[in-house]
Structures are given as C-alpha cells and as structure tokens.
Amino acid sequence: MEKVVIVTGANSGIGLALCERLLTEDGRLLLCLACRNMQRAEAARSALLTSHSDARVDLLHLDVGCVKSVLTAAQEVKARYSRIDFLYLNAGIMPNPQVDVKAFFKGLFSRNVINMFATAEGLLTQQDRINSDGLQEVFATNLFGHFLLIRELEPMLCQAGDTSRIVWTSSSNAYRSAFSMDDMQHSNGTEPYSSSKYASDTLSLALNRHKNSQGLFSSVICPGLVMTNLTYGILPSFFWTLIMPIMWLIRIFTNTFTLTPYNGAEALHWLFLQKPESLDPRAKYHSLTSGLGTSYTQPRQMDIDEEMSEVLYSKLLALEKEVRRKLSERNADKETHGLSLSENEKKGGLKHWISPSRACTVLEPIPTKSPLTPM
C-alpha cells in the first residue's frame, strides 16, 4: 500500500530537499506539498515531476499561521485521503531577525566561533507581531498552527491497527532559557523563534506520552546550519558571500555545518526509514555532515522534562478551545450581519460595495437620485 506523506513548508529549502529525497527513496508514495504560496508550490511540484515523472505529487493550500486556513486544509486532507503515514511539520518563520554585530565579530575571531555559527546563541533577536487571530505570529506559525493541524487530523493519525508519524523540524537554537510557560507565546521577549522551537521539542514529548498507545509517534530533528531563504534573511547577501569560504573551512572541524538543504534533510529522510518503536522520544535527531561531505544522523538528548511538557500540552488544549470559541463567535456575527444586510436590502435601505482605497466591504445608504460613486 502506498504511503501518504504530507510536508508543510515544502516549496523550498529543507522541505523541498526532503520531498526530492523521499521520492528517490520510494517513487510509489503519495506526496502532498502543503504550502502557503501556491505559485511557489506549483513550481516546486513541477521541479519534482521533472526528475520523478511518474510520481504522484499533490498540492494543498495551508498557512499554518492562520487558524481558518489550518481548519480548511484539514478538511481537504480528510476528503482526499483515508490515512496519513507521515506528517512532516517543517514550515516556520523567523521575522525581522536582528544580529548583534559586535557579538558576531567578537565571536568570529574566538574559540567559540563554531558554536556561534551552529546555534546563533547570543546573536539573534526577532521582532514579532500579533496576527489576525490575536496570536503571536511566530508562535502561531511554528507551533500552534501545527498543533491545531494535528488535532484536526487525529482521526486519521490515530487509526486502529495503523502507525502514523509526526516529525518536527526544530533547531539548535531551541533554548530552554528562551521559553517561559507563563508567556508561551513569547509576547514579552525578543527570541520568539528560539522559544517556539523549544516549545515544539517539549510538545513532541507530550504527544508521545498521550498518543503512542493509539499508534501515533512524534520525533524532532535539527537540520544543522543550512543556507536557506530563512538563513539568508539574517544578514545581507554580500556578507554571506564574504564569509562562505570561512564556513566551508570551518566544516572540516565540525559536523553541524550541513550547509545545503539536501544535507539538512538527512535526519528527516533517515527517520522515514526507521521503525517508530526504536526511536527515543527524548532525543533530537541531528543532521550532520563530516568534513569530507558525508551526511549522517545522530540522536542527542533534549533539555526537556515531562512535567513541563504536560503543562504545555494542557495549555495548548485550552488555547485551542478558546480559539475555536472565538472563531465560532466571529462566524455567528458574520451570519447575523449578513441576515441584517439582506433585510435592509429588501427594504431598499442599504447596499454594499467594495471600496478600492480601503479594500474592504463598506456599507453606504442608497442615494435617491444619483448612483453611488466610490471615493
């Protein structure tokens, strides 16, 4: 029976490299690219089909940072497929990264240079913002949207007699010090990316404790230092051009500099070949590359604990309930508003039009003599 594999954030970088490797490994699988930008998703699909002409590659519109999009996408998945074998949670954002230039140059000529590049510890901060659902954008995209997707797809992921796998793309930048249970959305901090990745590590442990008995297993990987669109956004492109020779040189002395998306996807691909029962739920599986360019996977214990993971799981369930309630109220308000509009239109009192300048629906009284002219 063909495997059904869904990959979020699959239109470039590590996600696209993973898809290429999976199709090379098993050309019979059914691969679904779940992406926010459908134009880029179509381009990625075309590229995959160029090298794998007989493959079945589906597209799914999914913005994990938007609750409505997640719920709509989940319904589409349920309509298309009868089961899910692998759900790769790879989509993520790091908005407006700011680099401490002084710390960077200080670290560049110190004994800590390898660790600095590998983890970005003490270097990166981000400017987060509130999204349309009232959630912190990084938290919503990197963690909560994926959690909500899992919750929606649980009937497919937890089927009797079947085994399903969830794989999170985490980071070496996932620090306990960046995460606070009292502020799990990191609304008061400057390291939302690190916080969200540590939260995903912690959530994976809770998912295994709650869902392994139902056939669902969760794993976490770190791709290493990979040059992707996210990485290139941290510093100006000319700067990367200048330091890339140094990074290739450093790779001789460290195995965490995977550099290419293909190498970064090593652990993701490796997990595809493993039996879930043999995996350690407390380990993060790292993509590593030797100085000679050989890629391999190595498990390393995560700095997480069961008590914290249980608290996070409970808080996410509570947030899910609250988000669903607010969405239901908004939908009810729209229905009520629509009924009111309908009644008013019947009475000839109002009509609606689209204001080009404000890009939203505007209500205006119907003129008695001249037609309505948008301003």
C-alpha positions in Angstrom: 0.0 0.0 0.0 1.4 3.4 -1.0 2.4 5.7 1.9 0.7 9.1 2.3 3.2 11.8 3.2 2.3 15.5 3.9 5.1 18.1 4.2 4.4 21.6 5.4 6.6 24.4 4.0 7.6 22.1 1.1 8.1 24.7 -1.7 11.8 25.5 -1.0 14.8 24.8 1.2 14.8 21.8 3.5 11.2 20.9 2.8 11.7 20.7 -1.0 15.0 18.8 -0.5 13.1 16.3 1.8 10.5 15.8 -0.9 13.2 15.1 -3.5 14.9 12.5 -1.2 11.6 10.8 -0.3 10.6 10.4 -4.0 14.1 9.0 -4.7 13.6 6.6 -1.8 10.1 5.5 -2.7 8.6 6.6 -6.0 5.3 4.9 -5.1 4.4 7.2 -2.2 1.7 9.8 -2.4 3.3 13.1 -1.6 1.4 16.3 -0.6 3.1 19.7 -0.6 1.3 21.8 2.0 2.3 25.4 1.3 1.1 29.0 1.9 2.3 30.3 -1.5 0.6 28.2 -4.2 2.6 29.7 -7.1 5.8 28.6 -5.5 4.2 25.3 -4.6 3.3 24.7 -8.2 6.9 25.5 -9.2 8.2 23.0 -6.6 5.8 20.4 -7.9 7.0 20.9 -11.5 10.6 20.6 -10.4 9.9 17.3 -8.6 8.0 15.9 -11.5 10.8 16.8 -13.8 13.1 14.3 -12.0 10.3 11.9 -11.0 7.8 11.9 -13.9 5.7 9.0 -12.6 5.4 10.4 -9.0 2.1 11.5 -7.6 2.5 14.9 -6.1 -0.5 16.8 -4.7 -0.7 20.4 -3.6 -2.6 21.7 -0.5 -3.0 25.4 0.4 -2.0 25.8 4.0 -1.0 28.8 6.0 -0.2 27.4 9.4 -0.1 30.9 10.8 -3.9 31.3 10.2 -6.4 29.2 12.1 -9.1 29.3 9.4 -6.5 28.1 6.8 -5.5 25.2 9.0 -9.1 24.1 9.6 -9.9 24.4 5.9 -6.8 22.5 4.9 -7.5 19.7 7.4 -11.0 19.3 6.0 -9.4 19.0 2.5 -7.0 16.3 3.7 -9.8 14.3 5.2 -11.7 14.5 1.9 -8.7 13.4 -0.2 -7.0 10.7 1.8 -8.1 7.8 4.0 -4.9 7.8 6.2 -1.6 9.6 6.8 1.7 7.8 7.3 4.0 10.8 7.7 3.2 14.4 8.7 6.4 16.5 8.4 5.9 19.7 10.3 8.6 21.8 8.5 7.0 25.2 7.9 8.4 28.0 10.0 9.3 31.7 10.1 11.9 34.0 11.7 10.6 37.5 11.1 12.8 40.6 11.1 15.9 38.9 12.5 18.4 41.3 14.1 22.0 40.4 14.6 24.2 41.8 17.3 27.1 42.8 15.0 29.5 43.5 17.9 28.9 40.0 19.3 29.2 38.5 15.8 32.7 39.9 15.1 33.8 39.1 18.6 32.7 35.5 18.2 34.1 35.3 14.7 37.7 35.5 16.0 37.3 33.5 19.2 37.4 29.8 20.1 33.6 30.0 20.3 33.2 30.6 16.5 31.9 27.1 15.7 29.2 27.1 18.4 28.2 30.7 17.4 27.5 29.7 13.8 25.9 26.4 14.8 23.5 27.8 17.4 23.4 31.6 16.9 23.4 31.7 20.7 23.5 35.3 21.9 23.4 36.7 18.3 19.8 36.7 17.1 16.7 38.5 18.2 13.4 39.0 16.2 10.5 41.5 16.2 7.3 39.5 16.4 3.8 40.8 16.0 0.1 39.8 16.6 -1.6 38.0 13.7 -5.2 38.2 12.6 -6.2 35.6 15.1 -4.8 37.6 18.0 -1.8 35.3 18.4 1.9 36.0 18.3 2.8 35.3 14.7 5.9 33.2 15.3 4.2 31.1 18.0 1.2 30.6 15.7 3.2 29.6 12.6 6.0 27.5 14.2 3.9 25.8 16.9 0.2 26.4 17.4 -0.9 26.1 13.8 0.9 22.7 13.5 -0.6 21.6 16.9 -4.1 22.5 15.6 -3.5 20.6 12.4 -2.5 17.5 14.4 -5.7 17.9 16.5 -7.9 18.2 13.4 -6.2 15.2 11.8 -6.2 12.9 14.9 -8.9 10.6 13.5 -6.6 9.8 10.6 -3.4 9.8 12.6 -4.7 7.6 15.3 -6.4 4.8 13.4 -6.6 1.3 15.0 -4.1 -1.1 13.6 -2.1 1.6 11.8 1.0 3.6 12.7 1.4 7.3 11.9 4.4 9.5 12.3 4.9 13.2 13.1 8.3 14.8 12.5 9.0 18.4 13.7 11.8 20.4 12.1 13.4 22.1 15.2 16.6 23.9 15.6 19.9 24.0 17.6 18.6 27.5 18.5 15.9 25.9 20.7 16.9 27.1 24.2 15.1 26.4 27.5 16.2 29.9 28.6 14.2 31.5 25.8 10.9 29.8 26.8 8.6 30.7 29.6 5.5 28.7 30.5 4.0 31.9 31.8 4.5 33.5 28.4 4.4 30.5 26.0 3.7 32.8 23.0 6.8 34.9 23.9 4.9 38.1 23.6 7.2 39.8 26.1 10.5 38.5 24.8 12.9 39.1 21.9 13.6 35.4 20.9 10.3 34.1 19.6 12.0 31.7 17.2 14.0 30.0 19.8 11.1 29.9 22.2 8.8 28.3 19.6 11.4 25.7 18.7 11.9 24.7 22.3 8.1 24.5 22.7 7.9 22.1 19.8 10.6 19.9 21.3 8.6 19.9 24.6 5.3 19.2 22.9 6.7 16.3 21.0 7.4 14.5 24.3 3.8 15.1 25.4 2.4 13.8 22.2 4.3 10.6 22.5 3.1 10.1 26.1 -0.5 10.7 25.1 -0.7 9.1 21.6 1.8 6.3 21.3 -0.8 3.8 22.6 -3.0 5.0 19.7 -0.3 4.4 17.0 0.9 8.0 16.7 4.6 8.7 17.2 6.4 12.1 17.2 10.0 12.9 16.6 12.2 16.0 16.4 15.1 16.8 14.2 17.7 19.6 13.8 18.9 20.2 10.3 22.2 21.8 11.3 23.4 25.1 9.9 21.7 25.2 6.4 21.8 28.0 3.9 18.1 28.6 3.1 15.9 31.6 2.5 15.4 31.9 6.2 19.2 31.9 6.8 20.0 34.3 4.0 17.4 36.7 5.5 19.5 37.1 8.7 22.4 39.0 7.0 22.9 41.0 3.8 23.6 38.7 0.8 27.0 40.2 0.1 28.1 39.4 3.7 27.2 35.7 3.2 29.3 35.7 0.0 32.3 37.0 2.0 32.1 34.5 4.9 31.0 31.4 3.0 34.6 30.3 2.3 35.3 30.6 6.1 32.2 28.4 6.8 33.3 25.7 4.3 36.7 25.8 6.0 35.1 25.5 9.5 33.1 22.5 8.3 36.3 20.5 8.4 36.3 20.8 12.2 32.6 20.5 13.0 29.8 18.2 11.8 26.9 20.6 12.4 27.6 22.7 9.3 25.4 20.8 6.9 25.1 23.9 4.7 23.0 22.5 1.8 19.2 21.8 2.1 19.9 18.3 0.9 22.3 17.6 3.8 20.0 19.4 6.2 17.2 17.0 5.3 19.3 14.0 6.2 17.6 13.3 9.6 14.2 13.8 8.1 14.9 11.2 5.5 16.6 8.9 8.0 13.5 8.9 10.2 11.4 7.9 7.2 13.3 4.6 7.2 13.1 3.8 10.9 10.6 1.8 13.0 9.0 4.3 15.4 9.2 1.9 18.3 13.0 2.0 18.1 13.2 5.8 18.5 13.9 7.8 21.7 11.1 10.3 22.4 13.5 12.4 24.4 16.1 12.7 21.6 16.5 15.2 18.9 17.8 13.7 15.7 20.6 15.8 14.2 21.5 16.1 10.5 25.3 16.1 10.5 28.0 16.3 7.7 31.6 15.2 8.1 34.5 17.3 6.8 34.6 15.1 3.8 30.9 15.8 3.0 29.4 12.5 4.3 25.9 13.0 5.8 24.6 11.0 8.7 22.1 11.2 11.6 22.9 11.3 15.3 20.5 11.4 18.3 21.2 13.9 21.1 19.2 14.2 24.3 17.0 17.3 24.6 16.9 19.6 27.6 13.2 18.9 28.3 11.2 17.4 31.2 7.9 15.5 31.3 6.2 17.9 33.8 6.8 20.9 31.7 5.7 19.0 28.5 2.4 18.0 30.3 1.7 21.6 31.3 2.4 22.9 27.8 0.1 20.3 26.3 -2.7 21.3 28.7 -2.2 25.0 27.9 -2.3 24.4 24.2 -5.5 22.4 24.5 -7.0 25.3 26.5 -5.9 27.8 23.9 -7.3 25.6 21.1 -10.7 25.6 22.9 -10.5 29.4 23.2 -9.5 30.0 19.6 -12.3 27.7 18.4 -14.8 29.6 20.5 -13.7 33.0 19.2 -13.8 31.7 15.6 -17.3 30.3 16.2 -18.4 33.7 17.6 -17.0 35.6 14.6 -18.7 33.3 12.2 -22.0 33.7 14.1 -21.6 37.5 13.9 -20.9 37.4 10.2 -24.1 35.3 9.7 -26.1 37.8 11.8 -24.6 40.7 9.9 -25.4 39.0 6.6 -29.0 38.5 7.6 -29.3 42.1 8.6 -27.9 43.2 5.3 -30.3 41.0 3.5 -33.3 42.5 5.4 -32.1 46.1 4.8 -31.6 45.5 1.1 -35.1 44.1 0.8 -36.3 47.4 2.4 -34.2 49.4 0.0 -32.2 51.0 2.8 -28.6 49.8 2.2 -26.4 48.3 -0.3 -22.7 47.3 -0.2 -19.9 47.9 -2.5 -16.1 47.4 -2.5 -14.0 50.5 -1.7 -10.8 50.3 -3.8 -9.0 52.6 -1.4 -9.8 50.6 1.7 -10.0 47.0 0.2 -13.0 46.1 2.4 -16.7 45.9 2.2 -18.3 49.2 3.1 -22.0 49.9 3.9 -23.5 53.1 2.4 -27.0 54.4 2.1 -28.5 54.1 -1.3 -28.8 57.5 -3.0 -32.2 58.6 -4.1 -31.2 60.4 -7.3 -27.6 59.7 -8.4 -25.7 56.4 -8.5 -23.2 55.7 -5.7 -19.6 56.7 -6.7 -16.8 55.3 -4.7 -14.3 57.9 -3.3 
